[in-house]
Amino acid sequence: MNLGEIPEEDFQENKRSKKRHLSRNYQKTKEMVFNKLTKKEMARINGVKENRIIYHIEKLIEGGEELDINYLLPLKEIFEKIKNAFKKFGTERLAPIYNYFNGKFSYDDIRLVRSSILLENRNDKSNHHQRLEEIKEEFPNAYEPWSEEEEDKLKKLFSKNVPIQALAKIFKRQPSAIKSRLRKFEDPLL
């Protein structure tokens, strides 16, 4: 049987069943974070140690969940120190960070800061892609390579004193891209 013979609703059902489902404990932890419970409260309710709750949070975030963990993070001064250490050592391993501070900060705090960095990086990338989509709505050719024909046409139109804004509309590119391309013509070594 090929895909064309499978009824659409059956195909959709198969796709849905492959989605990752959270275990009951992870789902409970996610809901408790949403309700801003403390690590201690979450551990008591789940019947586990606090470090297990941190592990749940870490795995939820690594799995793509968007959680607001700001209220669980260490004090700003400690947060910044740990974050800067991650910049120095990378986020792959926790032990270098723990050892760098001679055990002054708990693994739980280090893990939470790492999770916060992961969320921050994910949001930065998401915001970048969102901004790129917005730009491409207005200027569909934004960030696309220039063809020789486009460059020739741009030179001709610019030599006829066509304004930058009009060129941006013609080439469906941002005015800054038009200016940048024109500067490149002035000094081909750029």
N, C-alpha and C positions, 0 to 999 in steps of 0.2 A: 504494500500500500504506500503510495507517495503522499507528500504533504497536501497536495491538492484534493485528495480523497478524504482527509480528516476534517470533520465538521469544525468550523471556527471555534465554537465554544469548547470542544474537547481539547483543541490545541492550546487555547488560553488557559484551561484548567491545568494542563501539564506544565506550562510555564510557571504558573503560580505555585505549584507544589514544589518546585525546585528552589524557591526562595528560602533563605536561611531563617529558621524559626528560632526564637530565643527560648532557652530553657526557662522553666518557671522561676528559678532563682535569679537569673539574669533579668527577666522581665520585671520581677519584683524590685530588684535593685534599681532598674531604670525608672520605675514609677516612684520609688522613694527619693531618688535624686531629683526627679521632676517636682516632688513635694518638699524639697529642701530639707530632708532629714539629715541629722549629723551622722558621721561615720559610726559612732558608738550606737546610735539608735538603729541604724540599718543592720549592724552586726547582731544586735540583740534580737531584732525581729526575724532575721534570717537564720539565727542560731549558729553563726560562724564568727570567726575573729575579724577584726577590722581590716587586717591585711588582705583577707579574702574578698571583702567588699571593694577594696582598692583594685584588686585583680579583676573583679567583675567590671568595674568602671573602665579600667584600661582596655579590656577585651571588647566591651561594648563600643568604645570610641574607635578602636582599631578596626572593628567590623563595620564602621560607617555611621554609627549612631551619633546624632547631634545632641550632646548633653551640656547643660550649663553647670559646670563644676566650679565656677569661680568662688562660690561660698565655701568650698572644701579646701581651697588652696591655702598654702602657708602664708604667713604675713608677707606683705609686699617686699620688704627688704630681703627676706629669706628667698622668696620666689625669684627675685631678680638675680641673686647670687647663684642659685641653682640653674636658672635659665642661661646665665652667662657661662657657667661651666659646661652646659650642654653644647653651647656654641663652640667651645674650645675642644671638647672631646667627642662630639657627635652624640646622637640619640640612640644608637644601637644598643649600648650596654649601660647598665646602672652602676656596676662596681667601680669604674673609674671616677664617677661623680662622688660616690660614697667615700671612696678612699681619698679623693682630693680634699674633702672636708674633714678627714680623719674621723668619720662616723658622727660628726656633729649633727647632721640632718638624717632623719629616718628614711629608709627605703620607701616607705609609704609617701612621704612628702616628695621625694625624688620622682616617684612614679606619677604622682598627680601633676607635677610640673611638666613631665614629659608628655602626658596626655593633653595638657593644656597647649603645649607647643604643637602637637599633632593637629588639634582642633584649629589653632590659629593658622597653621600652614594650609590646612584644607580650605579654610574660609578665604585666605588670601588668593589661593588658586581659583576658587569658585568666583570670587569677586572679579578677578582678572578676566576669566572666561565670560562672565556676565557683561563686563564692560566692553569686551571685544565684540560680543554679539550686538550690543547696542550701537557700537560704531559701525558695524557692518550693515545694520538696518538702514542707516543713512548713507553710508559710503560702501556699497557692496564689494568694491575692488580694494578696500583698505588692506594693507599688509600683503597684497598679492604681488608677485614679481611683475616688472614692466616688460612688455614686449618691445621689440625694435620699432614696430609700427606705431605703438603708442608714444614712444619717445620722439619719433620723427614728427608726429602730429602735434605733440606738446611744443616742440621747438618752433614749428610753423605758426601755431596759434599765439604763442607768447611773443614771437617777433611781430605779430600784427596787433600787439598791445591788448590782447584779451585779458580781462582782470582775473586774478587768482581765484576768486569765488566762482566765477563762471567756469574756469578750467576745472575746478574741483567737481562741479556738477557734471561737466562733460565726461570727465574720466572716472567719475564715481569714486573719488579718493578724497581724503582729508586735505584741506588747504595746506597744512604743514607738510604733507607728503609731496604736494606740488612744488612748494618752495624748496624742499630738500632736493628734489630731482632737478630743479632748475639750477641750484647751486652746484650740483654735480656736473652739469654741462659747462659751467664757468671754469671749473678746475677738474678735469677728468681724472686726476690722480687721487681725488678724494674717495 
